[in-house]
């Protein structure tokens, strides 16, 4: 036989630091070749380039593991806990498919798979039936779906337009009606309110009742203020709804009003008025009390527990018990350190189920309403992302992940409550993926506070070698939880040969009100010192870290922290800020969230009464102190932190002759969501660190070659 390749062939190929699968296809006639050989080799463009070959299917964790594949997008449990509906999004390249499945919680069997009406379906309030709407011959139809036999029933064929909630009697619908607000001239837009720059701010929402038996549609509220439905009583006779007031002359600039309406007489009782920091509300199972969420300063500070700190962190959500008859308020979480994310008052066991931020985890607790004691459920995951509680059974569906695994879906319940895994999505997503070891590492700050942290090692870590290190932080109101999958996945960076250290410095929720209150009027005070101290202590106590090759990065408040850190130390060899704040005044005044967020973070401080905070804590005003090579990334459509925050820091550092790069991501908001842009954005950060921490500038130069102007 004649060799099909009379001479060797070669080609050029640019590869990045990740795993590649090389496939060589061979076509031959059986038994025609007795000595069949294939030989391949490579020649790197530059000496010192290392490429390893293996026939093993094992690969490292990359941005593609985050971008591609299947993800949960929601779970809801039936009222009696028998079934759950799970929503999925499955992405391959830049194409996303969305669908839903109906699962029997007891057997784990998938009863239905659908990418149509099931995806929009919701559970009826009492029956184990799903409902959805569709356009019919006579108008919008309201349809129920029985999970047991998948039978559909049309219960209304000419439904009024609008969104609605179904009352427990399953005959009454409470509608939210949208009314378009007045328009301004297209060329000259008069701003009527600090929030008038937001889309749809001028729209108003009213409530109405629709009776399925009689077909009567009855308005319940009207006027220039929007009204919002919070809950419907279990006997379907009453609703609680709210409105808000704006007053920009005093913090927090917006207050809440809560009302109780009798749906039969339309009598309205004011439960409270002009209450700052009060949030969502729900009825108790017997309709005599309300469970209300709010900040520590709500209800005349009855739940405040901040020690010697002057002002509470309003993002540290608390729970309050409100007695409808006496209007007495009892704080439920004053001495409970976790911060509330979700709360459900169960009608079966009368207990309150809570999903909380608990230090660097998201856990589920049960609050016994007889003893008023909290108990933590023992669950397999460190970060419960979504939970849904059955209304008439002590049962929960939830999904979550941990520091080294992706999402798994669970059912908790039964006569002897236990946890059952319904779908191990992580097993699919991490098949043949190797992850490095993760260990906790805490230290004690100068004021005696224990600062929690952890570190990630490269997958093939060798303790006899030294590695560059990355430090990731947020530094704002929320902790960096123990999730595998998020935009700055520490495992993704560890896979590139870094030790990655992350910590939760003072100011974050989940550690108690006193700890979270340290965020207020700080903007780097104490927090930056803790990050620097922790980083240096970690390097001193871990010989495998090259302390001359330490980089740091963060986004949003973490981007601010990156810039601020470089004004306080020259310890870092490279730094990255995504969507960071460089000047407190411009962010406060221009960003859509500026004055709202600063009502918490800068409470009672303004450019005219606290120049020290607004100037000294703004990295821009200390730009001359920055020595570290700094990469600035920002979406050019960022409505939260305006892109000018990066532009002005870039301009300053260019004037000062500092090493700085600025990458503007076209069309992106506060986060980068476009599929291809997100991949390039992640690789941009990785290439920057490779250049300065691994002495490998090629990747950066390939992505951003020198341009002569």
C-alpha positions, -999 to +999 in steps of 0.1 A: +000+000+000+010+036-005+011+060+024-017+086+021+007+113+033+038+110+012+053+138+033+046+154+066+022+183+069+023+212+093+001+241+103+002+270+127-022+271+156-026+296+185-034+279+218-043+294+252-037+280+287-064+254+287-071+217+277-075+209+240-088+177+225-068+168+193-086+144+170-067+126+142-090+108+118-077+078+099-093+060+069-080+026+060-090-007+045-091-035+070-061-058+070-044-036+043-018-021+067+004-043+088+025-016+104+002+014+111+020+044+126+011+080+133+036+105+144+030+141+155+052+167+170+051+204+179+075+233+178+066+263+199+072+298+185+092+308+216+116+287+237+104+278+272+068+272+261+056+240+278+028+218+264+018+185+279+002+157+259-019+129+274-045+104+263-064+110+295-098+127+292-091+148+323-092+185+318-089+217+339-118+240+349-121+269+325-144+297+315-161+273+291-172+251+320-190+282+333-204+293+300-216+260+284-239+232+296-270+229+316-281+250+346-310+252+369-331+283+365-357+278+392-376+252+412-411+254+427-428+228+449-465+219+448-487+230+478-487+195+493-451+188+485-457+158+461-443+174+430-418+200+418-413+219+386-378+226+376-367+252+350-335+247+330-313+267+306-289+247+284-263+266+265-240+255+237-218+282+222-241+312+221-274+293+217-296+288+248-325+263+251-350+268+279-373+241+291-390+227+323-395+193+339-422+180+362-408+156+389-424+134+414-406+142+447-410+107+462-398+086+433-376+112+416-393+102+383-396+129+356-433+130+347-432+156+320-406+174+298-416+205+280-402+237+264-436+254+261-464+261+286-448+241+314-420+267+315-444+295+324-467+274+346-471+281+384-487+261+412-522+267+423-523+279+460-540+248+474-544+222+448-515+202+434-523+216+400-502+239+378-518+268+359-508+289+329-524+312+304-525+311+266-543+328+238-576+311+229-604+317+204-622+341+227-593+357+245-568+347+271-574+313+287-566+302+322-557+265+322-548+240+348-525+210+343-528+179+365-494+163+372-509+129+379-524+124+345-512+155+326-548+164+318-554+201+311-586+219+320-598+253+308-612+272+338-616+306+322-617+314+285-618+352+285-594+364+312-587+401+316-552+412+306-525+418+332-505+399+358-523+383+387-520+362+419-546+335+427-561+335+462-563+303+483-600+299+474-588+294+438-617+315+426-604+350+433-576+366+412-558+397+424-546+417+395-517+442+392-526+467+365-499+488+348-507+524+338-483+541+315-469+574+330-469+608+312-442+612+285-418+640+280-405+656+248-381+633+230-356+661+226-359+678+259-366+655+289-375+672+322-363+651+352-391+652+378-374+630+405-340+617+414-353+583+401-368+597+369-338+586+349-348+550+354-368+531+328-405+529+336-402+551+367-433+571+357-455+540+353-480+533+381-495+500+393-529+495+408-547+464+422-580+449+411-600+417+419-615+393+394-640+367+404-639+335+383-674+325+393-692+358+384-667+373+359-668+406+378-636+427+375-634+452+404-607+479+409-593+479+444-569+508+444-564+539+423-544+571+424-510+585+415-491+561+439-483+526+429-498+499+451-481+465+455-496+433+467-477+415+494-500+386+504-535+372+504-550+357+536-555+320+538-593+325+540-591+347+508-609+375+527-581+400+530-550+413+513-520+433+526-506+458+502-481+486+503-472+520+489-441+541+493-432+577+500-402+597+487-384+623+508-349+631+496-342+654+525-336+626+549-322+591+548-331+565+535-351+588+510-380+563+507-404+549+533-431+523+533-468+523+541-487+490+548-524+485+545-549+457+553-579+455+530-611+435+536-620+422+501-657+419+510-663+454+524-632+471+508-625+486+542-588+496+545-568+497+578-534+514+579-510+491+597-481+515+595-472+546+577-440+563+566-418+535+580-382+535+569-364+502+561-395+480+561-398+455+533-419+425+523-448+411+545-468+379+547-497+366+567-493+340+595-512+308+588-541+320+611-540+356+596-536+373+630-499+383+625-476+394+598-440+383+591-421+414+579-386+418+565-367+449+570-334+466+580-320+467+615-333+503+619-369+495+610-397+499+635-379+526+656-348+504+658-365+477+680-343+451+664-310+470+664-279+452+677-248+469+664-227+473+695-206+505+694-210+510+657-230+543+650-252+532+620-266+498+609-260+483+575-295+484+559-287+455+537-285+432+567-321+420+564-340+411+596-373+396+605-401+412+626-434+398+639-463+423+636-495+417+655-524+430+634-548+437+664-523+455+686-497+466+660-470+455+683-437+446+667-414+419+680-379+415+665-372+379+657-336+380+645-320+406+667-295+381+681-294+359+650-263+366+630-273+353+596-290+377+572-324+368+557-327+360+520-361+342+519-387+335+546-418+313+543-444+307+571-456+271+567-492+263+572-486+226+581-462+228+610-467+265+616-429+270+615-410+296+595-384+284+570-355+307+563-328+308+536-300+329+550-266+343+543-246+325+571-210+337+570-197+323+537-226+299+532-263+301+523-281+278+547-317+269+556-329+274+591-363+266+607-377+290+633-400+272+657-430+295+664-437+279+697-402+282+713-390+309+689-357+290+686-337+286+654-324+253+641-302+248+611-311+220+587-282+196+580-280+198+542-254+185+517-246+219+501-228+249+514-246+274+492-284+269+489-292+291+459-329+286+456-355+271+480-393+267+477-414+255+507-446+236+503-475+255+519-494+225+534-465+201+541-432+205+559-414+199+526-388+218+506-373+216+471-340+234+468-308+234+448-273+246+455-236+239+453-205+239+473-169+250+471-159+222+447-191+210+431-218+225+408-255+225+414-276+196+427-314+195+431-329+181+463-361+173+481-364+176+519-394+161+536-413+129+543-427+114+575-391+112+589-377+143+572-347+135+551-328+149+522-330+132+488-310+142+457-332+144+427-307+155+401-269+156+404-262+182+377-226+186+391-218+150+381-225+158+345-208+192+345-176+181+362-171+148+344-134+144+337-127+178+353-099+180+379-101+206+407-075+216+432-078+213+470-096+240+490-087+248+526-100+273+552-076+299+564-086+326+590-066+353+607-070+377+635-070+414+626-053+442+646-085+449+665-090+412+674-116+403+648-114+369+632-115+374+595-127+343+576-111+332+544-100+302+523-075+293+496-074+272+465-045+252+452-037+243+416-050+209+405-015+193+404-001+212+433+035+204+443+044+217+478+081+218+469+075+245+443+065+282+446+034+297+429+021+331+421-010+341+441-042+359+434-063+376+460-100+380+453-124+400+474-157+420+472-153+440+504-189+453+502-221+443+518-222+406+508-197+378+514-179+358+488-197+325+494-185+290+489-197+286+453-179+268+425-196+287+398-195+325+395-179+351+373-146+350+392-145+313+400-114+307+421-111+272+408-108+286+372-078+308+382-062+280+404-063+258+373-040+283+356-013+277+381-021+301+409-028+298+446-060+318+451-069+334+484-102+350+492-115+365+524-146+383+538-134+414+555-154+436+579-187+450+566-203+420+550-237+406+561-240+371+575-217+377+605-241+397+627-252+433+628-221+447+644-199+432+618-220+444+589-223+479+603-186+483+598-194+488+561-211+522+567-190+552+560-159+530+556-150+529+519-118+511+525-112+521+561-104+490+581-114+467+552-083+475+531-060+471+561-076+436+567-070+426+531-034+437+532-027+422+566-044+389+556-025+387+523+009+393+539+003+369+568-008+342+543+024+347+523+046+345+554+029+313+566+028+295+533+062+288+517+047+277+484+036+313+476+060+336+457+053+369+476+068+389+448+041+376+424+008+384+441-021+399+422-055+412+433-089+417+417-125+425+423-156+440+407-180+468+415-173+476+452-145+451+447-132+471+418-132+502+440-113+481+466-087+472+439-080+508+431-080+519+468-056+491+478-030+503+453-031+537+470-023+520+503+004+495+494+028+485+466+028+449+477+008+437+447+025+430+414-006+433+393-042+444+399-076+443+381-107+464+386-139+456+368-166+483+370-149+499+400-156+532+416-127+557+415-144+588+430-172+587+455-188+620+445-192+611+408-206+577+416-229+591+443-243+617+419-244+600+386-248+562+390-284+550+389-279+533+422-256+560+435-277+579+461-297+548+469-267+526+477-249+555+494-278+560+517-265+527+532-228+529+525-224+566+531-252+571+556-257+608+564-225+617+546-225+639+516-198+658+496-206+690+514-206+677+550-179+649+548-152+660+525-127+637+543-147+606+533-155+617+497-119+629+490-096+607+511-114+575+504-117+581+467-088+563+449-087+590+422-075+616+447-045+594+456-038+582+420-002+594+424+004+568+450-004+539+427+027+519+416+010+486+406+002+478+370-035+482+368-061+468+344-094+486+342-124+468+327-158+484+323-190+479+303-197+511+283-234+509+291-230+504+328-260+520+345-249+512+380-213+523+382-209+547+352-180+539+329-165+574+337-153+559+370-127+539+350-121+566+324-111+592+350-087+568+367-072+558+334-067+595+325-051+602+358-027+573+356-017+581+320-009+617+330+012+603+359+031+580+336+018+548+354+013+514+339-024+511+332-046+495+305-083+503+300-106+478+282-141+491+275-166+463+268-190+475+241-227+472+248-224+457+282-239+468+315-225+463+351-218+426+342-206+411+310-233+388+297-229+384+260-215+349+254-185+357+232-176+390+250-178+373+284-152+347+273-129+373+259-134+394+291-124+365+313-094+357+291-083+393+292-080+392+330-062+359+328-037+372+302-030+403+323-021+382+353+000+358+331+020+388+319+029+402+353+028+372+376+039+343+354+064+362+331+042+352+301+033+383+282+026+364+249-011+359+257-017+395+264+002+406+234-017+382+212-050+396+224-039+432+225-010+437+201+009+469+202-007+495+180+013+524+166-007+556+164 
